[in-house]
Amino acid sequence: MGENAGVSNPYAPPEDRRRPTDDDSGAHETGPSAPPASGPGHGPDQGQNPPHAPQLELTPSGRNGLTPPGATPHPTIPTEPVGAERARRSARLFGIFLLGAVALNTLPEPARAVALPFVIAAAVFGIRALVLASRAHVRGGLVPMLAGGVAISVVWALYLGTLVVIWPMIADREECMAGALTATATDECTQTFEDDVANLRERARG
C-alpha cells in the first residue's frame, strides 16, 4: 500500500494547465504599439515653443527699404549749376544794395529818402534771386534768407515812399512848430498836419 502511494496513476486525468491571466491576454490581444501622438505638448519637442518666422524690420516709411509694386518713387531733383550761380549772383547784388540803403538810412530827414532807390533795387534783385534759386532747386538757407530779405525790403520801400510823399507836410509842420510860442499854437500846427494827411488819404482813395 505504501509502495503504491509513491507510484503515479497513469489513468488519472491530466493536471489542469495554467490559464492565461487577464494581463497576459491583454498583452496578446493588443496590436503593435501606436506611434506617439504629435502636436503641441507631445513628442520630443514637448515644452518648447514652435519656431517663429523671422520678422522684417520696417522703415519709418512703412516699407522694408523697398518700393512696393505700383508705388511711384520720388527721386531727388538735382540742383542746376547754371541757375544756382545766377541766383547767387543776384543774391550778392541784393545784399550790396541793402547794405547801401542801411548806410543811407542813418542820415537825417529828408536826406534819408535817398535810400529809397537802393531799397527798391535790393527788392528787385532779391525777388529775381528768389525765383532763380527756386527754379534751380537750390538747397540750404539761401531761399529762406532771400524770402525774409525781400519781405523787409518791400516794407521798407513802402515806408520810405510814404515819407517822400508826405515830406512837404512834415516840413510845413516843422516850420510851424518852430514859430509856435504857445501851447495853443503848437496844437494848431499838429491839427493842420493831421488834416493835410487826412486829405491826402482821401485823394489816394478817390
Backbone as ProteinMPNN parsed JSONL, in Angstrom:
{"seq_chain_A": "MGENAGVSNPYAPPEDRRRPTDDDSGAHETGPSAPPASGPGHGPDQGQNPPHAPQLELTPSGRNGLTPPGATPHPTIPTEPVGAERARRSARLFGIFLLGAVALNTLPEPARAVALPFVIAAAVFGIRALVLASRAHVRGGLVPMLAGGVAISVVWALYLGTLVVIWPMIADREECMAGALTATATDECTQTFEDDVANLRERARG", "coords_chain_A": {"N_chain_A": [[0.841, -1.193, 0.0], [1.904, 1.143, 0.797], [3.865, 1.324, -1.119], [2.421, 1.578, -3.445], [1.519, 4.121, -3.1], [3.55, 5.811, -3.831], [3.707, 5.628, -6.534], [2.749, 6.972, -9.591], [-0.535, 7.348, -10.895], [-1.391, 6.089, -13.894], [-3.845, 6.374, -15.067], [-4.985, 8.566, -14.13], [-6.604, 11.788, -14.492], [-5.238, 14.365, -16.607], [-3.299, 17.119, -15.324], [-4.665, 20.264, -14.639], [-4.004, 22.716, -17.03], [-2.168, 25.775, -16.86], [-4.083, 28.6, -16.942], [-4.161, 31.496, -19.095], [-3.633, 34.659, -17.699], [-5.521, 37.697, -17.122], [-3.868, 39.83, -17.654], [-1.968, 38.716, -19.309], [-3.566, 37.981, -21.475], [-4.415, 40.45, -22.338], [-2.005, 41.505, -23.208], [-1.478, 39.892, -25.401], [-3.619, 40.373, -27.022], [-3.436, 43.042, -27.673], [-2.418, 45.132, -30.299], [0.33, 46.216, -32.396], [2.351, 48.73, -30.937], [1.046, 52.042, -30.75], [2.053, 54.93, -32.625], [3.75, 57.726, -31.151], [1.733, 60.438, -30.116], [1.33, 63.295, -32.077], [1.754, 66.877, -32.063], [1.005, 69.881, -30.175], [2.551, 69.786, -27.036], [3.324, 67.115, -27.125], [5.58, 64.538, -28.038], [9.117, 64.804, -28.91], [9.603, 67.502, -28.849], [8.222, 68.513, -26.785], [7.122, 71.066, -24.628], [8.651, 73.027, -25.762], [8.792, 76.092, -27.569], [7.22, 76.674, -30.709], [9.076, 77.2, -33.726], [9.514, 80.533, -34.887], [8.705, 82.637, -37.644], [11.113, 84.711, -39.248], [11.0, 88.151, -38.49], [10.449, 91.12, -40.361], [12.192, 94.122, -40.388], [10.723, 97.176, -40.282], [10.928, 100.166, -42.075], [10.817, 103.757, -41.272], [9.015, 104.718, -43.169], [7.205, 102.73, -43.464], [7.884, 100.638, -45.089], [10.009, 97.933, -46.103], [12.483, 99.068, -46.777], [12.16, 98.871, -49.466], [10.524, 99.714, -52.502], [7.116, 99.33, -52.794], [5.152, 97.344, -55.116], [3.616, 99.168, -57.737], [3.85, 101.635, -56.512], [4.896, 105.015, -56.797], [8.113, 106.183, -57.143], [9.924, 108.874, -55.534], [12.122, 110.735, -56.834], [15.1, 112.573, -56.038], [15.455, 115.866, -57.02], [18.061, 117.131, -58.873], [20.326, 119.895, -58.296], [20.48, 122.671, -60.447], [23.357, 123.739, -61.939], [23.983, 126.113, -63.456], [21.731, 127.797, -63.128], [21.801, 128.002, -60.337], [24.175, 129.433, -59.939], [23.534, 131.879, -61.152], [21.495, 132.679, -59.454], [22.928, 133.045, -57.061], [24.541, 135.161, -57.806], [22.694, 137.241, -58.197], [21.78, 137.328, -55.579], [24.019, 138.319, -54.249], [24.133, 140.945, -55.291], [21.752, 141.852, -54.273], [22.334, 141.888, -51.511], [24.353, 143.868, -51.505], [23.027, 146.251, -52.335], [21.162, 146.412, -50.284], [22.742, 146.816, -48.007], [23.79, 149.322, -48.69], [21.444, 150.866, -48.564], [20.915, 150.696, -45.848], [23.078, 152.134, -44.809], [22.562, 154.694, -45.838], [20.215, 155.257, -44.586], [20.807, 156.212, -42.107], [21.05, 158.918, -42.258], [19.758, 162.221, -41.531], [16.277, 163.259, -41.701], [15.111, 165.193, -44.497], [16.971, 163.669, -45.838], [17.354, 160.962, -45.67], [15.619, 159.901, -47.454], [16.896, 159.403, -49.813], [17.697, 156.842, -49.726], [15.717, 155.327, -50.774], [15.831, 154.531, -53.615], [17.89, 152.599, -53.433], [16.75, 150.691, -51.77], [14.596, 149.854, -53.323], [15.978, 148.761, -55.527], [17.301, 146.696, -54.177], [15.099, 145.107, -53.429], [14.164, 144.313, -55.968], [16.351, 142.793, -57.05], [16.444, 140.89, -55.042], [13.974, 139.531, -55.315], [14.345, 138.512, -57.891], [16.575, 136.827, -57.463], [15.395, 135.013, -55.692], [13.448, 133.761, -57.284], [15.093, 132.561, -59.25], [16.631, 130.841, -57.655], [14.666, 129.106, -56.713], [13.787, 127.895, -59.077], [16.122, 126.619, -59.889], [16.372, 124.733, -57.926], [17.859, 125.12, -55.556], [19.424, 124.195, -52.579], [19.586, 124.482, -48.98], [20.148, 127.394, -46.88], [19.695, 129.578, -48.501], [17.318, 130.232, -49.925], [15.289, 130.664, -47.828], [16.568, 132.879, -46.581], [16.591, 134.813, -48.619], [13.84, 135.135, -48.983], [13.031, 136.279, -46.509], [14.589, 138.649, -46.6], [13.549, 139.942, -48.859], [10.92, 140.46, -48.029], [11.401, 142.296, -45.931], [12.583, 144.354, -47.407], [10.499, 145.199, -49.087], [8.596, 146.21, -47.252], [10.119, 148.25, -46.137], [10.577, 149.866, -48.391], [7.97, 150.771, -48.874], [7.593, 152.324, -46.596], [9.57, 154.355, -46.904], [8.686, 155.442, -49.319], [6.212, 156.498, -48.545], [7.155, 158.41, -46.775], [8.475, 160.153, -48.525], [6.303, 161.135, -49.976], [4.698, 162.501, -48.099], [6.473, 164.31, -47.175], [6.525, 167.189, -47.753], [4.376, 168.059, -46.15], [5.317, 167.353, -43.652], [7.513, 169.06, -43.506], [6.233, 171.56, -43.463], [4.909, 171.342, -41.022], [7.097, 171.218, -39.247], [8.195, 173.75, -39.626], [6.083, 175.29, -38.732], [5.942, 174.489, -36.051], [8.353, 175.447, -35.156], [7.909, 178.218, -35.066], [5.882, 178.43, -33.201], [4.824, 179.751, -30.175], [3.219, 179.271, -28.047], [1.164, 176.88, -26.283], [-1.254, 176.58, -27.512], [-0.751, 177.395, -30.148], [0.988, 175.368, -30.893], [-0.716, 173.158, -30.816], [-2.364, 173.871, -32.889], [-0.65, 173.651, -35.087], [-0.158, 170.919, -35.1], [-2.75, 169.952, -35.55], [-3.242, 170.966, -38.092], [-1.376, 169.537, -39.61], [-2.387, 166.923, -39.312], [-4.837, 167.205, -40.593], [-4.014, 167.683, -43.208], [-2.794, 165.246, -43.826], [-5.031, 163.572, -43.682], [-6.549, 164.599, -45.801], [-4.865, 163.928, -47.931], [-4.983, 161.138, -47.783], [-7.649, 160.739, -48.453], [-7.662, 161.654, -51.101], [-6.003, 159.727, -52.211], [-7.584, 157.44, -51.972], [-9.752, 158.234, -53.558]], "CA_chain_A": [[0.0, 0.0, 0.0], [2.82, 2.295, 0.837], [4.576, 1.383, -2.379], [1.517, 2.095, -4.468], [1.306, 5.569, -2.924], [4.614, 6.579, -4.466], [3.638, 5.462, -7.991], [1.673, 7.796, -10.165], [-1.598, 6.612, -11.543], [-1.433, 6.501, -15.308], [-5.204, 6.626, -15.506], [-5.518, 9.81, -13.508], [-6.77, 12.908, -15.51], [-4.079, 15.306, -16.61], [-3.437, 18.321, -14.471], [-5.165, 21.48, -15.337], [-2.966, 23.633, -17.489], [-2.282, 27.154, -16.345], [-4.814, 29.503, -17.827], [-3.545, 32.854, -19.176], [-4.268, 35.701, -16.884], [-6.065, 38.844, -17.887], [-2.771, 40.68, -18.11], [-1.341, 38.077, -20.453], [-4.465, 38.066, -22.629], [-4.378, 41.828, -22.862], [-0.759, 41.71, -23.919], [-1.541, 39.205, -26.682], [-4.649, 40.969, -27.872], [-3.049, 44.394, -28.102], [-1.613, 45.117, -31.514], [1.601, 46.976, -32.297], [2.209, 49.984, -30.181], [0.708, 53.194, -31.591], [3.121, 55.949, -32.61], [3.482, 58.839, -30.201], [0.86, 61.485, -30.655], [2.007, 64.529, -32.469], [1.004, 68.086, -31.743], [1.529, 70.619, -29.008], [2.604, 69.067, -25.756], [3.685, 65.726, -27.32], [6.767, 64.311, -28.837], [10.399, 65.247, -28.313], [9.646, 68.953, -28.7], [7.26, 68.924, -25.765], [7.598, 72.123, -23.745], [9.423, 74.011, -26.495], [7.969, 76.942, -28.415], [7.458, 76.406, -32.134], [9.931, 78.238, -34.34], [8.804, 81.67, -35.464], [9.278, 83.161, -38.886], [11.863, 85.968, -38.995], [10.231, 89.375, -38.71], [11.137, 92.133, -41.135], [12.282, 95.429, -39.74], [10.091, 98.178, -41.137], [11.497, 101.512, -42.072], [9.817, 104.746, -40.853], [8.016, 104.949, -44.19], [6.278, 101.623, -43.523], [8.368, 99.66, -46.042], [11.244, 97.267, -45.712], [13.534, 99.614, -47.595], [11.864, 98.628, -50.864], [9.33, 100.382, -53.008], [6.121, 98.313, -53.122], [4.688, 97.41, -56.507], [2.584, 100.162, -58.01], [4.145, 102.924, -55.881], [5.724, 105.896, -57.624], [9.24, 106.724, -56.357], [10.102, 110.32, -55.559], [13.563, 110.993, -56.94], [15.581, 113.892, -55.637], [15.764, 116.679, -58.191], [19.387, 117.729, -58.683], [20.447, 121.346, -58.437], [21.003, 123.112, -61.736], [24.527, 124.581, -61.621], [23.935, 127.439, -64.086], [20.716, 128.573, -62.439], [22.254, 128.282, -58.975], [25.174, 130.503, -59.994], [22.824, 133.138, -61.425], [20.778, 133.046, -58.231], [23.897, 133.568, -56.089], [24.99, 136.48, -58.273], [21.631, 138.19, -57.855], [21.734, 137.45, -54.118], [25.103, 139.225, -53.846], [23.696, 142.309, -55.604], [20.713, 142.18, -53.282], [22.99, 142.259, -50.264], [25.078, 145.137, -51.65], [22.066, 147.362, -52.324], [20.528, 146.501, -48.97], [23.698, 147.459, -47.107], [23.812, 150.742, -49.029], [20.248, 151.508, -48.028], [21.078, 150.813, -44.387], [24.011, 153.225, -44.536], [21.916, 155.974, -46.132], [19.086, 155.47, -43.68], [21.276, 156.9, -40.908], [21.025, 160.365, -42.476], [18.538, 162.846, -41.009], [15.224, 163.546, -42.683], [14.617, 164.234, -45.504], [18.078, 163.092, -46.599], [17.259, 159.508, -45.693], [14.787, 159.478, -48.574], [17.741, 158.953, -50.922], [17.869, 155.392, -49.607], [14.615, 154.635, -51.438], [16.261, 153.766, -54.808], [18.672, 151.428, -53.044], [15.831, 149.683, -51.24], [13.843, 149.3, -54.455], [16.891, 147.889, -56.268], [17.514, 145.486, -53.381], [13.902, 144.275, -53.529], [14.107, 143.73, -57.309], [17.348, 141.732, -57.157], [16.074, 139.82, -54.12], [12.905, 138.734, -55.934], [14.95, 137.77, -59.004], [17.385, 135.73, -56.909], [14.494, 134.021, -55.105], [12.854, 132.991, -58.382], [16.137, 131.733, -59.857], [17.002, 129.771, -56.712], [13.58, 128.121, -56.672], [13.791, 127.136, -60.322], [17.328, 125.783, -59.936], [16.299, 123.775, -56.816], [18.996, 125.365, -54.672], [19.143, 123.763, -51.216], [20.293, 125.232, -47.946], [19.458, 128.536, -46.302], [19.635, 130.726, -49.408], [15.93, 130.587, -50.247], [14.665, 131.35, -46.692], [17.192, 134.176, -46.347], [16.098, 135.735, -49.638], [12.424, 135.424, -48.727], [12.964, 137.255, -45.425], [15.139, 139.926, -47.038], [12.614, 140.585, -49.788], [9.809, 140.991, -47.241], [11.873, 143.507, -45.252], [12.818, 145.396, -48.407], [9.208, 145.724, -49.562], [8.032, 147.059, -46.194], [10.984, 149.435, -46.021], [10.31, 150.724, -49.56], [6.685, 151.431, -48.647], [7.788, 153.365, -45.589], [10.299, 155.482, -47.488], [7.813, 156.078, -50.303], [5.257, 157.339, -47.816], [7.899, 159.55, -46.242], [8.711, 161.103, -49.614], [5.037, 161.757, -50.37], [4.186, 163.417, -47.076], [7.523, 165.166, -46.654], [6.143, 168.619, -47.718], [3.534, 168.301, -44.979], [6.182, 167.289, -42.475], [8.311, 170.294, -43.484], [5.348, 172.639, -43.008], [4.682, 171.203, -39.576], [8.319, 171.598, -38.542], [8.305, 175.207, -39.675], [5.041, 175.849, -37.857], [6.321, 174.222, -34.669], [9.475, 176.332, -34.801], [7.4, 179.56, -34.761], [4.824, 178.391, -32.198], [5.315, 180.176, -28.869], [2.278, 178.854, -27.016], [0.634, 175.523, -26.466], [-2.359, 176.649, -28.482], [-0.145, 177.423, -31.479], [1.528, 174.025, -31.157], [-1.849, 172.299, -31.141], [-2.851, 174.237, -34.221], [0.277, 173.066, -36.068], [-0.409, 169.471, -35.148], [-4.049, 169.733, -36.172], [-3.101, 171.242, -39.531], [-0.665, 168.399, -40.207], [-3.296, 165.783, -39.364], [-5.836, 167.463, -41.631], [-3.364, 167.5, -44.503], [-2.631, 163.8, -44.041], [-6.353, 163.012, -43.959], [-6.921, 164.975, -47.171], [-4.057, 163.112, -48.842], [-5.537, 159.783, -47.774], [-8.902, 160.762, -49.209], [-7.328, 161.753, -52.525], [-5.472, 158.436, -52.657], [-8.717, 156.523, -52.125], [-10.616, 158.651, -54.658]], "C_chain_A": [[0.858, 1.217, 0.0], [3.582, 2.424, -0.437], [3.722, 1.972, -3.464], [1.315, 3.581, -4.334], [2.36, 6.353, -3.619], [4.587, 6.499, -5.946], [2.473, 6.266, -8.511], [0.7, 6.935, -10.9], [-1.661, 7.033, -12.99], [-2.809, 6.828, -15.787], [-5.775, 7.902, -14.906], [-5.644, 10.892, -14.587], [-5.591, 13.868, -15.453], [-4.365, 16.53, -15.765], [-3.911, 19.49, -15.311], [-3.991, 22.372, -15.717], [-3.237, 25.05, -16.994], [-2.977, 28.024, -17.385], [-4.126, 30.877, -17.896], [-4.333, 33.857, -18.367], [-4.778, 36.833, -17.775], [-4.952, 39.73, -18.428], [-2.12, 40.088, -19.34], [-2.215, 38.164, -21.678], [-4.475, 39.457, -23.219], [-3.121, 42.106, -23.637], [-0.797, 41.062, -25.277], [-2.533, 39.868, -27.6], [-4.256, 42.34, -28.387], [-2.131, 44.321, -29.292], [-0.314, 45.865, -31.306], [1.381, 48.324, -31.662], [1.974, 51.139, -31.135], [1.834, 54.221, -31.547], [2.776, 57.073, -31.662], [2.671, 59.923, -30.879], [1.678, 62.726, -30.953], [1.143, 65.72, -32.138], [1.605, 68.773, -30.553], [1.495, 69.795, -27.76], [2.986, 67.619, -25.9], [4.983, 65.664, -28.097], [8.004, 64.879, -28.189], [10.468, 66.737, -28.119], [8.68, 69.455, -27.656], [7.88, 69.957, -24.838], [8.416, 73.18, -24.438], [8.488, 74.814, -27.389], [8.24, 76.636, -29.873], [8.3, 77.508, -32.728], [9.078, 79.31, -34.994], [9.509, 82.103, -36.74], [10.023, 84.457, -38.592], [11.026, 87.17, -39.366], [11.091, 90.395, -39.433], [11.097, 93.453, -40.4], [11.763, 96.489, -40.698], [10.805, 99.499, -40.992], [10.439, 102.495, -41.621], [8.746, 104.989, -41.887], [7.034, 103.801, -44.3], [6.704, 100.546, -44.497], [9.662, 99.052, -45.525], [12.388, 97.746, -46.59], [13.305, 99.433, -49.078], [10.605, 99.371, -51.251], [8.309, 99.334, -53.394], [5.671, 98.437, -54.558], [3.563, 98.435, -56.666], [2.845, 101.519, -57.408], [5.091, 103.712, -56.777], [6.869, 106.438, -56.788], [9.348, 108.227, -56.532], [11.601, 110.622, -55.642], [13.899, 112.408, -56.525], [16.01, 114.673, -56.875], [17.129, 117.325, -57.972], [19.36, 119.231, -58.895], [21.057, 121.686, -59.79], [22.17, 124.063, -61.498], [24.429, 125.993, -62.194], [22.908, 128.327, -63.388], [21.112, 128.922, -61.019], [23.279, 129.415, -58.952], [24.511, 131.858, -60.278], [22.068, 133.611, -60.185], [21.738, 133.629, -57.191], [24.408, 134.947, -56.505], [23.944, 137.551, -57.957], [21.525, 138.385, -56.348], [22.846, 138.375, -53.613], [24.746, 140.686, -54.138], [22.607, 142.77, -54.634], [21.343, 142.617, -51.961], [23.726, 143.583, -50.35], [24.121, 146.325, -51.596], [21.398, 147.514, -50.957], [21.47, 147.151, -47.959], [23.831, 148.954, -47.406], [22.609, 151.492, -48.503], [20.34, 151.676, -46.516], [22.013, 151.961, -44.046], [23.362, 154.586, -44.776], [20.754, 156.265, -45.181], [19.509, 156.156, -42.384], [21.287, 158.424, -41.063], [19.744, 160.952, -41.896], [17.511, 163.055, -42.129], [15.422, 164.953, -43.24], [15.711, 163.552, -46.284], [17.984, 161.569, -46.664], [16.379, 159.006, -46.834], [15.617, 159.013, -49.762], [18.015, 157.457, -50.841], [16.782, 154.626, -50.342], [15.05, 153.92, -52.718], [17.067, 152.523, -54.472], [17.766, 150.304, -52.521], [15.036, 149.039, -52.373], [14.724, 148.355, -55.266], [17.156, 146.586, -55.502], [16.303, 144.555, -53.468], [13.82, 143.584, -54.888], [15.098, 142.576, -57.446], [17.043, 140.58, -56.196], [14.986, 138.925, -54.684], [13.462, 137.9, -57.089], [15.777, 136.596, -58.49], [16.506, 134.636, -56.32], [13.864, 133.147, -56.188], [13.889, 132.057, -59.012], [16.535, 130.573, -58.944], [15.927, 128.7, -56.641], [13.562, 127.273, -57.937], [14.992, 126.204, -60.422], [17.372, 124.752, -58.822], [17.538, 123.886, -55.917], [18.6, 124.986, -53.252], [19.962, 124.585, -50.227], [19.467, 126.415, -47.473], [19.339, 129.73, -47.218], [18.194, 131.164, -49.663], [15.22, 131.225, -49.045], [15.253, 132.732, -46.419], [16.691, 135.204, -47.355], [14.635, 136.097, -49.399], [12.273, 136.451, -47.599], [13.492, 138.62, -45.835], [14.218, 140.671, -47.982], [11.433, 141.183, -49.025], [10.206, 142.288, -46.521], [12.058, 144.653, -46.236], [11.508, 146.014, -48.895], [8.585, 146.642, -48.518], [8.827, 148.356, -46.056], [10.745, 150.402, -47.184], [8.97, 151.449, -49.406], [6.813, 152.564, -47.632], [8.494, 154.588, -46.176], [9.47, 156.193, -48.562], [6.771, 156.976, -49.648], [5.932, 158.57, -47.244], [8.152, 160.612, -47.315], [7.429, 161.842, -49.981], [4.599, 162.807, -49.357], [5.283, 164.351, -46.55], [7.175, 166.649, -46.717], [5.266, 168.957, -46.518], [4.365, 168.277, -43.698], [7.023, 168.562, -42.362], [7.465, 171.475, -43.018], [5.091, 172.55, -41.51], [5.919, 171.613, -38.795], [8.502, 173.122, -38.528], [7.276, 175.873, -38.769], [5.409, 175.661, -36.39], [7.474, 175.117, -34.232], [8.988, 177.731, -34.45], [6.304, 179.58, -33.729], [5.411, 178.726, -30.837], [4.405, 179.736, -27.731], [1.803, 177.428, -27.301], [-0.502, 175.506, -27.468], [-1.818, 176.639, -29.911], [0.437, 176.059, -31.854], [0.411, 173.054, -31.531], [-2.4, 172.605, -32.526], [-1.95, 173.664, -35.313], [0.042, 171.565, -36.217], [-1.725, 169.158, -35.848], [-3.989, 169.978, -37.68], [-2.405, 170.088, -40.245], [-1.591, 167.183, -40.33], [-4.372, 165.977, -40.427], [-5.249, 167.262, -43.02], [-3.181, 166.018, -44.83], [-3.969, 163.15, -44.365], [-6.822, 163.363, -45.373], [-6.14, 164.168, -48.209], [-4.587, 161.69, -48.912], [-6.839, 159.7, -48.566], [-8.649, 160.855, -50.702], [-6.79, 160.431, -53.062], [-6.594, 157.407, -52.828], [-9.585, 156.881, -53.322], [-9.961, 158.535, -56.018]], "O_chain_A": [[0.59, 2.197, -0.695], [3.93, 3.539, -0.826], [4.187, 2.75, -4.297], [0.981, 4.254, -5.309], [2.104, 7.5, -3.986], [5.346, 7.207, -6.608], [1.373, 6.249, -7.96], [1.065, 5.905, -11.466], [-1.948, 8.191, -13.295], [-2.961, 7.493, -16.811], [-6.925, 8.258, -15.161], [-4.843, 10.902, -15.521], [-5.031, 14.138, -14.39], [-5.512, 16.911, -15.534], [-3.594, 19.648, -16.489], [-3.137, 22.729, -14.905], [-4.377, 25.447, -16.751], [-2.531, 28.162, -18.524], [-3.582, 31.361, -16.903], [-5.564, 33.868, -18.377], [-4.508, 36.905, -18.974], [-5.067, 40.307, -19.51], [-1.761, 40.796, -20.281], [-1.726, 38.387, -22.786], [-4.536, 39.632, -24.436], [-3.143, 42.853, -24.615], [-0.222, 41.593, -26.228], [-2.328, 39.926, -28.812], [-4.715, 42.75, -29.453], [-1.175, 43.546, -29.305], [0.093, 46.118, -30.173], [0.344, 48.962, -31.842], [2.603, 51.226, -32.19], [2.5, 54.36, -30.521], [1.599, 57.33, -31.408], [2.89, 60.272, -32.039], [2.566, 63.131, -30.204], [-0.066, 65.586, -31.953], [2.593, 68.31, -29.984], [0.482, 69.161, -27.464], [2.985, 66.906, -24.896], [5.406, 66.634, -28.726], [7.96, 65.374, -27.063], [11.278, 67.223, -27.329], [8.345, 70.638, -27.614], [8.986, 69.78, -24.329], [8.846, 74.141, -23.8], [7.506, 74.281, -27.907], [9.383, 76.363, -30.241], [8.237, 78.648, -32.268], [8.038, 79.015, -35.584], [10.721, 81.958, -36.893], [9.578, 85.231, -37.745], [10.413, 87.206, -40.433], [12.286, 90.529, -39.169], [10.065, 93.842, -39.853], [12.3, 96.672, -41.791], [11.227, 99.884, -39.901], [9.262, 102.137, -41.579], [7.653, 105.429, -41.531], [6.121, 103.852, -45.124], [5.942, 99.605, -44.72], [10.315, 99.592, -44.632], [13.173, 96.941, -47.092], [14.163, 99.8, -49.881], [9.733, 99.623, -50.42], [8.6, 98.504, -54.256], [5.787, 99.505, -55.16], [2.676, 98.538, -55.819], [2.148, 102.478, -57.738], [5.97, 103.146, -57.428], [6.611, 107.109, -55.789], [8.92, 108.783, -57.544], [12.266, 110.748, -54.614], [13.082, 113.322, -56.646], [16.821, 114.203, -57.672], [17.324, 118.008, -56.966], [18.488, 119.766, -59.58], [22.03, 121.066, -60.22], [21.971, 125.117, -60.894], [24.75, 126.964, -61.508], [23.193, 129.487, -63.091], [20.801, 130.012, -60.538], [23.258, 130.257, -58.055], [24.899, 132.87, -59.696], [22.012, 134.809, -59.905], [21.4, 134.6, -56.514], [24.675, 135.797, -55.657], [24.285, 138.642, -57.5], [21.215, 139.483, -55.885], [22.643, 139.128, -52.66], [25.026, 141.566, -53.324], [22.561, 143.933, -54.235], [20.922, 143.609, -51.367], [23.735, 144.349, -49.387], [24.379, 147.298, -50.887], [21.106, 148.63, -50.528], [21.032, 147.956, -47.138], [23.968, 149.762, -46.487], [22.732, 152.628, -48.045], [19.893, 152.685, -45.971], [21.765, 152.691, -43.086], [23.584, 155.524, -44.011], [20.368, 157.421, -45.008], [18.656, 156.633, -41.636], [21.512, 159.14, -40.087], [18.742, 160.246, -41.782], [17.832, 163.03, -43.317], [15.868, 165.834, -42.505], [15.432, 162.912, -47.298], [18.48, 160.956, -47.61], [16.39, 157.815, -47.147], [15.107, 158.305, -50.63], [18.516, 156.869, -51.8], [16.894, 153.413, -50.522], [14.663, 152.766, -52.901], [16.944, 151.502, -55.148], [17.991, 149.126, -52.798], [14.829, 147.825, -52.382], [14.281, 147.274, -55.653], [17.226, 145.511, -56.098], [16.468, 143.339, -53.57], [13.453, 142.411, -54.967], [14.728, 141.497, -57.908], [17.347, 139.426, -56.496], [15.055, 137.702, -54.554], [13.103, 136.734, -57.252], [15.687, 135.491, -59.025], [16.833, 133.454, -56.433], [13.759, 131.932, -56.024], [13.593, 130.892, -59.277], [16.751, 129.455, -59.412], [16.238, 127.514, -56.521], [13.344, 126.063, -57.871], [14.885, 125.114, -60.983], [18.315, 123.962, -58.763], [18.17, 122.889, -55.57], [17.55, 125.411, -52.77], [20.902, 125.286, -50.601], [18.247, 126.445, -47.639], [18.923, 130.8, -46.775], [17.895, 132.357, -49.617], [14.587, 132.264, -49.226], [14.521, 133.657, -46.066], [16.398, 136.341, -46.987], [14.241, 137.247, -49.594], [11.48, 137.386, -47.715], [12.915, 139.642, -45.464], [14.115, 141.896, -47.915], [10.991, 142.289, -49.336], [9.444, 143.255, -46.504], [11.725, 145.797, -45.928], [11.428, 147.227, -49.09], [8.101, 147.724, -48.848], [8.251, 149.429, -45.877], [10.713, 151.616, -46.985], [8.855, 152.619, -49.772], [6.214, 153.627, -47.794], [8.061, 155.721, -45.966], [9.547, 157.414, -48.696], [6.484, 158.072, -50.131], [5.348, 159.654, -47.229], [8.056, 161.811, -47.053], [7.462, 163.039, -50.265], [4.172, 163.895, -49.741], [5.059, 165.096, -45.597], [7.517, 167.353, -45.767], [5.403, 170.032, -45.935], [4.148, 169.072, -42.784], [7.224, 169.083, -41.265], [7.945, 172.307, -42.249], [5.059, 173.567, -40.817], [5.802, 172.292, -37.774], [8.917, 173.696, -37.521], [7.557, 176.883, -38.125], [5.212, 176.563, -35.576], [7.558, 175.501, -33.065], [9.599, 178.384, -33.604], [5.819, 180.66, -33.392], [6.363, 178.089, -30.385], [4.791, 179.823, -26.565], [2.008, 176.87, -28.379], [-0.688, 174.527, -28.189], [-2.361, 175.957, -30.78], [0.375, 175.654, -33.015], [0.562, 172.234, -32.437], [-2.845, 171.709, -33.243], [-2.442, 173.237, -36.357], [0.045, 171.026, -37.324], [-1.809, 168.22, -36.641], [-4.626, 169.261, -38.451], [-2.794, 169.706, -41.349], [-1.574, 166.493, -41.349], [-4.774, 165.019, -41.088], [-5.914, 166.729, -43.908], [-3.386, 165.593, -45.967], [-4.04, 162.274, -45.226], [-7.416, 162.532, -46.059], [-6.688, 163.773, -49.239], [-4.634, 161.099, -49.991], [-7.095, 158.717, -49.261], [-9.34, 160.21, -51.491], [-7.067, 160.05, -54.2], [-6.543, 156.59, -53.747], [-10.096, 156.005, -54.02], [-10.581, 158.855, -57.032]]}, "name": "protein", "num_of_chains": 1, "seq": "MGENAGVSNPYAPPEDRRRPTDDDSGAHETGPSAPPASGPGHGPDQGQNPPHAPQLELTPSGRNGLTPPGATPHPTIPTEPVGAERARRSARLFGIFLLGAVALNTLPEPARAVALPFVIAAAVFGIRALVLASRAHVRGGLVPMLAGGVAISVVWALYLGTLVVIWPMIADREECMAGALTATATDECTQTFEDDVANLRERARG"}
